[in-house]
Amino acid sequence: MATSPEPQPPGTQPTPPGYSGTGPAQPPLAPDDLDYQNAPGNRIHLKAHQRGTDATALGKLALHVPGFLISLLVVVLAAWLLDEFVGLPYWIPTLVWVLSGALVFHRPTEDFFARYLLGLQRPMPVEMARLAPVWREVTARAGVDGRRYELWVENSQDLNAYAAAGHIVGVTRYALEQLPSAQLAAVLAHELGHHTGGHAWSSLLGYWYALPGRIAWRTIRTVVVFTVTFASYVSWLATTVLIAAIGAITVATVTEFYGLPLLLLALPYLMAAVGRRSELRADEYAAVHGFGPKLAEVLQAMHSMEQQTLLTTLPASSSHTRSGPLARLLCEHPDYPTRLLRLQPYLQPGR
């Protein structure tokens, strides 16, 4: 579908010259050529379907279903209490909460989320002058309308970038100032891959709908810990009876629901596995569009920085220490050697 020039919101890049609608894919661009799309006679072609939901995004949403159901139960109970004491029909707050997931794609809400929860800032004019041509290059190669996304900067000296909500693309000031343009483009292409694959919005949507359940669990845990601690000061017998009662309730709950609550213990590991897969998918997206070699350089640099940090922070006698297997299974990012290995097919001549 052809897209005509339109007024642009603050924080987005200007419309590239020669902008056009759907057409055949462009030939691969030279890795260091960041001005190809602005050359006379060249046109940028947009894909008819610029975003989707890949298997990892669907898997993440499926894994969030138990959390959503628990949160729904919590919201219904809270709404029922409001109905009892205030007279507000219980279905109103329940419906409002169910529909609130649409705020993931609401631009003012995204702006609030970026500023106050992620700690991002709008790019200064000099920063936008640096970001805009690089972002144009990335979106031109991918056939994506870059004006749909908002560019943000994090005041951090870490080498990192972010894809969040429906339209947020953030990059740290270190990456913005220290990376060459071609490497910065590779990093942004990786984040664009998270958006086009549906990873960013599905993660935030799942987190939002699981939030009431998380709050209820933390509240229950705090009350139980306080009660047990208080009972321990009164009598060891009271503590024993209380712990036994909690254990009996837990066993009864698990039995009543045919052991399904035990599956909740495996969810963090499954979520982490899906997260690692989404990172590999985003790497592949960047590599398919010609950013593989530069992305590999960035990953190699990040791996070296990680190794150097380990050497300087750990005692010499324990420099070989690594996280345990369970801790590694909870990591949502693959290790750098794995990511570099998966990029190897895209680093061959002619790719």
Buried (B, 14 or more C-beta within 10 A) or exposed (E): EEBEEEEEEEBBBEBBEBBEBEBEEBEEBEBEEBEBBBEEEBBBBBBEEBEEBBEBBEBBBEBBEBBBEBBBEBBBEBBBEBBEEEEEEBEEBBEEBBEEBEBBBBEEBBBEBBEEEBEBBBBEEEBBEBBBBBBBBBBBBBBBBBBBBBBBBBEBEEBBBBBBBBBBBBBBBBBBEEBBBBBBBBBBBBBBBBBBBBBBBBBBBBEBBBBBBBEBBEEEEEEEEEBBEEBBEEEEEBBEEBBEEEEEEEEEEEEEEEEEBEEEEEBEEBBBBBBBBBBBBBBBBBBBBBBBBBBBBBBBBBBEEEEEEBEEEEEEEEEEEEEEEEEEBBEBEBEBEBBBEBBEEBEEEEE
